[in-house]
Amino acid sequence: MDALKKIKSATLIEALIATVLIVVIFIVSSLVINNLLLNSFNNNTNKIENRLSQLEYEYQNHKIQLPYNESFDNWNIIITKEAKSKNGISLITLKAEKNQSQKTIIKKRIDEQ
């Protein structure tokens, strides 16, 4: 007669609440993962930093003349030479600005020429 015993089951409301909780947790986790991936793609500046290093190398080896302007992958690159200071040192400024956002990368190097 044990086979005919009633089995306790969840009510419809409990099942709906559990389903809603699972869906909410899934949506929140999806939004967090999406935000992390989007930020990692937007903050990836490896290509432009490599290009700035290449241009610095080219300047050191007299391949380019200053002032220098270039567009590279939605970035505007400007290289300028600042006037010599009191101690006779001049600086080279490598500046990259992204077209779509206000992101700017600035590198300053001592001019050895």
Sequence and secondary structure as in RCSB ss.txt:
>XXXX:A:sequence
MDALKKIKSATLIEALIATVLIVVIFIVSSLVINNLLLNSFNNNTNKIENRLSQLEYEYQNHKIQLPYNESFDNW
NIIITKEAKSKNGISLITLKAEKNQSQKTIIKKRIDEQ
>XXXX:A:secstr
 GGGS      HHHHHHHHHHHHHHHHHHHHHHHHHHHHHHHT  HHHHHHHHHHHHHHHTT S SSEEEEETTE
EEEEEE    TTS  EEEEEEEESSS  EEEEEEE   
